[in-house]
Amino acid sequence: MKTLTVIKKIVYPALVSSILMMPLMAQEEAKEPDVMVLTVEKAVQYAKEYSNTLKSSDLELALARWEKYTAWNVFLPDLSVSGTLSRANKFSDPMASASGTYKGLGQIFGNIPGMGAVGAGLTQAGKKVELDETESRHWTAVGNIGISWKFNAAMIQNMRNTIAAYEAGEISWEQTQKNTELTIRKLFYGILLAQENVQIQKQSLENARQRMTQAETNYKNGYTPELSLLQTQVSYENQKPAVEKLEQQLNQQLGSFAILIGLPEGTQIKLDGKIEPVFTEIDRAKLLDMYEDSNLEIASLKQQIKSLKLKKSALDLSSYTPSLSLGWSYSPTSISSDGALDMKWDNEDNWRDTGNFNATLVWNITNMLPGSANRNNARTLSTNIEKLELKLDSLRKDTALQINTAVDTLEQARASIESSERNIRLAQRSYDMTVTAYRNGTRELLDVRDAETQLNQAKLSLATEGYNYISAILDLEYKLNSKISVSTTNVKTVVSTNTTENE
């Protein structure tokens, strides 16, 4: 009984407490995943660390850097080592000719009276010269150590071209960095603009809901006819799908932005920022003077022209200058006193060096002839250089035009921002007065909706012009490859969207 009492006092309360805690634990497990808050600078920095596009650009630059540091390897000599051990299928007696000579002389002297002994001696000597066929006499060994070095003046130009390719890679890498940063910043502020639009439309929807609620109350109290109630209900229901669609599009934009900067798929993000342009005085003439030396697209094109000129120079040198080739080889070959190796590897007398030193000067006359493959390639390079120079001239003019356009956009956006600020104050006042008149029964619902539409358009126009101003500044900074100094005049274009009809 005491045991049961203890169980009731200790176990039961613990069990009841666990059961009561289960909903809380489930609620903690079901809570929403963490949301990453990103400022524009944090988004740019994250992209620089994790963007696949920038990682690929880093790899290309690293490869070009390695090729630059090893460009001198064109002057390295070719070193080779080889060894050959061969077995002849049929034994060839190297002393056969000497043996035949002795035997022939033996026959001649043997036919001369009184010279028989001499002839017999010569014949016997011929027999002694003949070698017996053994397995070791089928084998021959040859070794070789060779060094060769070639030089042509074109090799120097090719090395310079490799260095120029690395310099072009540096410009391309910087272009990718700047272009990615420009894209991210524009998308960041573009999404902020979309959020602003969603917020405005949601507030408009909330106002429609409040009008519907008020109409329901007035209808129940007999102040308004059923038609007025139906009109407010239809207005509210018509706006709901549009707002939901805008929210869905916004979420898709956020997801795409997260993937662009390298975040894992499914990461939820929240942008922390405002569309607040900073007005600056722009010196158009100064910008047009400085873009030539700083624009990355122009620098990249100049580097391409330089690279092609180096290639053509190398091609001309290879055509009109001779090539020098130096070589040296050490080639020990197996021999022996009786004409065969006989497996005596350690006997110095069994080896003979057949290597040599050579120097060769070669001048390819065919490459100098008009219409040859070499001269055709040179002509193609010259044509491509001319085309790039024309493209460079067009790029200079186009960049100047784009700078002028960006400056015009800045001036127009600034004037529109100032006008939109005044327009918002007027539209807000008109809306408030129309809502008051609608409540007093002197205005129709359509008048309220028109006034609200005008107010929303004014708010969205202000935010849009703020985005246009920031976007034009970013474009100018990209074209000039430098930051634009700004004044301290901030213009807040994010408007308040919490005005409701309950105020």
Secondary structure, DSSP 4 states (H G I P E B T S, - for coil): -HHHHHHHHHHHHHHHHHHHHHHHHHHHHTSPPP-EEE-HHHHHHHHHHH-HHHHHHHHHHHHHHHHHHTGGGGGPPEEEEEEEEEE-SS---TTHHHHHHHHHHHHHHHTSTT-HHHHHHHHHHHHHHPPPP-GGGGEEEEEEEEEEEEE-THHHHHHHHHHHHHHHHHHHHHHHHHHHHHHHHHHHHHHHHHHHHHHHHHHHHHHHHHHHHHHHHHHHTTSS-HHHHHHHHHHHHHHHHHHHHHHHHHHHHHHHHHHHTTPPTT--EEE------EE----HHHHHHHHHHH-HHHHHHHHHHHHHHHHHHHHHHHHHS-EEEEEEEE-EEE--TTSS-TT-TT-GGGEEE---EEEEEE--SGGGSTTSHHHHHHHHHHHHHHHHHHHHHHHHHHHHHHHHHHHHHHHHHHHHHHHHHHHHHHHHHHHHHHHHHHHTTSS-HHHHHHHHHHHHHHHHHHHHHHHHHHHHHHHHHHHHTSPPP--SEE---PPP----TT-
